[in-house]
């Protein structure tokens, strides 16, 4: 019975570690902008600056 408890404990610890690792990767992927997002944002700022300065 004791070996079953130890096995259950280790299974629980490994499962928690895997779930925490996956959740951390998901947060990183969601907060990092893609290259297209960065380019779109940069172009929008350039258009805004040109419109304010009156350039065509």
The first five atom37 places (N, CA, C, CB, O) and aatype in JSON, in Angstrom:
{
  "aatype": [20, 20, 20, 20, 20, 20, 20, 20, 20, 20, 20, 20, 20, 20, 20, 20, 20, 20, 20, 20, 20, 20, 20, 20, 20, 20, 20, 20, 20, 20, 20, 20, 20, 20, 20, 20, 20, 20, 20, 20, 20, 20, 20, 20, 20, 20, 20, 20, 20, 20, 20, 20, 20, 20, 20, 20],
  "atom_mask": [
    [1, 1, 1, 1, 1],
    [1, 1, 1, 1, 1],
    [1, 1, 1, 1, 1],
    [1, 1, 1, 1, 1],
    [1, 1, 1, 1, 1],
    [1, 1, 1, 1, 1],
    [1, 1, 1, 1, 1],
    [1, 1, 1, 1, 1],
    [1, 1, 1, 1, 1],
    [1, 1, 1, 1, 1],
    [1, 1, 1, 1, 1],
    [1, 1, 1, 1, 1],
    [1, 1, 1, 1, 1],
    [1, 1, 1, 1, 1],
    [1, 1, 1, 1, 1],
    [1, 1, 1, 1, 1],
    [1, 1, 1, 1, 1],
    [1, 1, 1, 1, 1],
    [1, 1, 1, 1, 1],
    [1, 1, 1, 1, 1],
    [1, 1, 1, 1, 1],
    [1, 1, 1, 1, 1],
    [1, 1, 1, 1, 1],
    [1, 1, 1, 1, 1],
    [1, 1, 1, 1, 1],
    [1, 1, 1, 1, 1],
    [1, 1, 1, 1, 1],
    [1, 1, 1, 1, 1],
    [1, 1, 1, 1, 1],
    [1, 1, 1, 1, 1],
    [1, 1, 1, 1, 1],
    [1, 1, 1, 1, 1],
    [1, 1, 1, 1, 1],
    [1, 1, 1, 1, 1],
    [1, 1, 1, 1, 1],
    [1, 1, 1, 1, 1],
    [1, 1, 1, 1, 1],
    [1, 1, 1, 1, 1],
    [1, 1, 1, 1, 1],
    [1, 1, 1, 1, 1],
    [1, 1, 1, 1, 1],
    [1, 1, 1, 1, 1],
    [1, 1, 1, 1, 1],
    [1, 1, 1, 1, 1],
    [1, 1, 1, 1, 1],
    [1, 1, 1, 1, 1],
    [1, 1, 1, 1, 1],
    [1, 1, 1, 1, 1],
    [1, 1, 1, 1, 1],
    [1, 1, 1, 1, 1],
    [1, 1, 1, 1, 1],
    [1, 1, 1, 1, 1],
    [1, 1, 1, 1, 1],
    [1, 1, 1, 1, 1],
    [1, 1, 1, 1, 1],
    [1, 1, 1, 1, 1]
  ],
  "atom_positions": [
    [[0.82, -1.2, 0.0], [0.0, 0.0, 0.0], [0.86, 1.26, 0.0], [-0.93, 0.0, 1.21], [0.5, 2.26, -0.62]],
    [[1.98, 1.21, 0.68], [2.86, 2.37, 0.75], [3.46, 2.69, -0.62], [3.97, 2.14, 1.77], [3.59, 3.86, -0.98]],
    [[3.82, 1.67, -1.38], [4.4, 1.92, -2.7], [3.36, 2.53, -3.64], [4.95, 0.62, -3.31], [3.72, 3.34, -4.5]],
    [[2.1, 2.17, -3.49], [1.05, 2.77, -4.3], [0.89, 4.25, -3.96], [-0.29, 2.02, -4.1], [0.65, 5.07, -4.85]],
    [[1.02, 4.6, -2.69], [0.93, 6.0, -2.27], [2.08, 6.82, -2.82], [0.91, 6.09, -0.76], [1.89, 7.95, -3.26]],
    [[3.28, 6.25, -2.8], [4.46, 6.95, -3.33], [4.31, 7.13, -4.84], [5.76, 6.16, -3.01], [4.63, 8.19, -5.38]],
    [[3.83, 6.1, -5.52], [3.61, 6.19, -6.96], [2.57, 7.26, -7.28], [3.17, 4.83, -7.53], [2.75, 8.04, -8.22]],
    [[1.51, 7.31, -6.53], [0.48, 8.33, -6.72], [1.03, 9.73, -6.47], [-0.71, 8.06, -5.8], [0.72, 10.66, -7.21]],
    [[1.84, 9.88, -5.44], [2.45, 11.18, -5.13], [3.34, 11.65, -6.27], [3.27, 11.09, -3.83], [3.25, 12.81, -6.68]],
    [[4.2, 10.78, -6.8], [5.09, 11.15, -7.89], [4.31, 11.46, -9.16], [6.1, 10.05, -8.15], [4.67, 12.36, -9.91]],
    [[3.25, 10.71, -9.4], [2.41, 10.99, -10.56], [1.78, 12.37, -10.45], [1.32, 9.91, -10.71], [1.73, 13.11, -11.43]],
    [[1.32, 12.7, -9.27], [0.71, 14.01, -9.03], [1.74, 15.13, -9.21], [0.11, 14.07, -7.62], [1.44, 16.15, -9.83]],
    [[2.93, 14.95, -8.68], [3.98, 15.97, -8.8], [4.37, 16.18, -10.26], [5.22, 15.56, -7.97], [4.5, 17.33, -10.7]],
    [[4.54, 15.11, -11.01], [4.93, 15.23, -12.42], [3.81, 15.87, -13.23], [5.27, 13.84, -13.01], [4.07, 16.7, -14.1]],
    [[2.57, 15.5, -12.95], [1.43, 16.09, -13.66], [1.35, 17.59, -13.42], [0.12, 15.42, -13.23], [1.14, 18.36, -14.36]],
    [[1.52, 18.01, -12.18], [1.48, 19.44, -11.86], [2.62, 20.18, -12.57], [1.57, 19.65, -10.33], [2.41, 21.27, -13.09]],
    [[3.82, 19.59, -12.58], [4.96, 20.23, -13.24], [4.71, 20.4, -14.74], [6.24, 19.4, -13.01], [5.03, 21.44, -15.31]],
    [[4.15, 19.38, -15.38], [3.87, 19.45, -16.82], [2.82, 20.52, -17.09], [3.4, 18.07, -17.35], [2.96, 21.31, -18.03]],
    [[1.76, 20.55, -16.29], [0.7, 21.55, -16.5], [1.21, 22.97, -16.29], [-0.48, 21.28, -15.56], [0.84, 23.88, -17.04]],
    [[2.04, 23.18, -15.29], [2.6, 24.51, -15.07], [3.51, 24.92, -16.22], [3.38, 24.54, -13.75], [3.5, 26.08, -16.62]],
    [[4.28, 23.99, -16.73], [5.17, 24.3, -17.85], [4.37, 24.68, -19.09], [6.09, 23.11, -18.15], [4.72, 25.63, -19.79]],
    [[3.31, 23.93, -19.37], [2.48, 24.23, -20.54], [1.78, 25.57, -20.4], [1.45, 23.14, -20.76], [1.68, 26.32, -21.37]],
    [[1.29, 25.89, -19.23], [0.59, 27.16, -19.04], [1.56, 28.33, -19.19], [-0.09, 27.21, -17.65], [1.16, 29.39, -19.69]],
    [[2.79, 28.18, -18.79], [3.79, 29.22, -18.96], [4.11, 29.48, -20.41], [5.05, 28.86, -18.23], [4.29, 30.63, -20.8]],
    [[4.17, 28.42, -21.22], [4.44, 28.59, -22.64], [3.27, 29.27, -23.33], [4.74, 27.24, -23.29], [3.47, 30.06, -24.26]],
    [[2.08, 28.97, -22.91], [0.89, 29.57, -23.52], [0.86, 31.07, -23.27], [-0.39, 28.91, -22.97], [0.51, 31.84, -24.16]],
    [[1.22, 31.49, -22.09], [1.24, 32.92, -21.76], [2.3, 33.63, -22.59], [1.49, 33.14, -20.25], [2.05, 34.72, -23.1]],
    [[3.47, 33.04, -22.74], [4.53, 33.65, -23.53], [4.1, 33.82, -24.98], [5.8, 32.83, -23.45], [4.33, 34.87, -25.58]],
    [[3.49, 32.82, -25.53], [3.09, 32.88, -26.93], [2.02, 33.94, -27.16], [2.57, 31.52, -27.39], [2.0, 34.58, -28.21]],
    [[1.17, 34.13, -26.2], [0.08, 35.08, -26.37], [0.57, 36.52, -26.23], [-1.02, 34.81, -25.34], [0.02, 37.41, -26.88]],
    [[1.59, 36.79, -25.43], [2.02, 38.16, -25.18], [3.08, 38.64, -26.17], [2.56, 38.27, -23.79], [3.33, 39.84, -26.25]],
    [[3.7, 37.75, -26.92], [4.72, 38.13, -27.87], [4.07, 38.46, -29.22], [5.78, 37.01, -28.03], [3.43, 37.6, -29.81]],
    [[4.23, 39.7, -29.7], [3.6, 40.06, -30.98], [4.33, 39.4, -32.14], [3.56, 41.59, -31.17], [5.54, 39.17, -32.08]],
    [[3.6, 39.11, -33.18], [4.21, 38.52, -34.38], [4.93, 39.62, -35.16], [3.14, 37.82, -35.26], [4.76, 40.81, -34.9]],
    [[5.73, 39.19, -36.12], [6.46, 40.15, -36.95], [5.48, 41.02, -37.74], [7.42, 39.41, -37.9], [5.72, 42.21, -37.94]],
    [[4.39, 40.41, -38.2], [3.4, 41.18, -38.95], [2.74, 42.24, -38.07], [2.33, 40.25, -39.53], [2.47, 43.35, -38.54]],
    [[2.48, 41.9, -36.81], [1.87, 42.87, -35.9], [2.8, 44.07, -35.68], [1.54, 42.21, -34.56], [2.36, 45.21, -35.67]],
    [[4.08, 43.78, -35.51], [5.06, 44.85, -35.3], [5.14, 45.75, -36.53], [6.46, 44.27, -34.96], [5.17, 46.97, -36.42]],
    [[5.17, 45.14, -37.71], [5.24, 45.9, -38.96], [3.98, 46.75, -39.16], [5.44, 44.96, -40.16], [4.08, 47.92, -39.53]],
    [[2.82, 46.17, -38.91], [1.56, 46.93, -39.04], [1.54, 48.12, -38.1], [0.36, 46.02, -38.76], [1.11, 49.21, -38.48]],
    [[1.99, 47.92, -36.88], [2.01, 49.0, -35.9], [2.97, 50.11, -36.33], [2.41, 48.46, -34.51], [2.65, 51.29, -36.2]],
    [[4.12, 49.73, -36.84], [5.11, 50.71, -37.29], [4.58, 51.52, -38.47], [6.43, 50.01, -37.68], [4.75, 52.74, -38.52]],
    [[3.94, 50.84, -39.42], [3.4, 51.55, -40.58], [2.26, 52.48, -40.19], [2.92, 50.54, -41.63], [2.12, 53.57, -40.75]],
    [[1.46, 52.06, -39.23], [0.37, 52.92, -38.76], [0.92, 54.18, -38.11], [-0.54, 52.15, -37.76], [0.39, 55.27, -38.31]],
    [[1.99, 54.04, -37.34], [2.61, 55.23, -36.73], [3.18, 56.16, -37.79], [3.72, 54.82, -35.74], [3.06, 57.38, -37.67]],
    [[3.81, 55.6, -38.83], [4.36, 56.42, -39.9], [3.26, 57.19, -40.63], [5.15, 55.56, -40.9], [3.41, 58.37, -40.93]],
    [[2.14, 56.51, -40.92], [1.02, 57.18, -41.59], [0.46, 58.29, -40.71], [-0.09, 56.17, -41.92], [0.1, 59.35, -41.22]],
    [[0.38, 58.04, -39.43], [-0.14, 59.04, -38.5], [0.78, 60.26, -38.45], [-0.3, 58.43, -37.09], [0.31, 61.4, -38.43]],
    [[2.07, 60.03, -38.44], [3.04, 61.13, -38.4], [2.98, 61.95, -39.7], [4.47, 60.59, -38.17], [3.05, 63.17, -39.67]],
    [[2.86, 61.27, -40.83], [2.76, 61.98, -42.1], [1.48, 62.79, -42.19], [2.84, 61.01, -43.26], [1.49, 63.9, -42.72]],
    [[0.4, 62.26, -41.69], [-0.88, 62.97, -41.73], [-0.83, 64.22, -40.85], [-2.04, 62.03, -41.28], [-1.4, 65.25, -41.21]],
    [[-0.17, 64.15, -39.73], [-0.07, 65.29, -38.83], [0.82, 66.39, -39.41], [0.48, 64.85, -37.46], [0.57, 67.58, -39.21]],
    [[1.87, 65.98, -40.14], [2.8, 66.96, -40.69], [2.28, 67.54, -42.01], [4.16, 66.33, -40.91], [2.83, 68.53, -42.5]],
    [[1.24, 66.95, -42.58], [0.68, 67.46, -43.81], [1.36, 66.93, -45.06], [0.75, 68.94, -43.81], [1.07, 67.41, -46.16]],
    [[2.24, 65.97, -44.93], [2.91, 65.4, -46.08], [1.96, 64.47, -46.82], [4.2, 64.66, -45.66], [1.09, 63.85, -46.21]],
    [[2.15, 64.38, -48.12], [1.25, 63.53, -48.93], [1.74, 62.13, -49.02], [1.1, 64.09, -50.32], [1.11, 61.29, -49.66]]
  ]
}
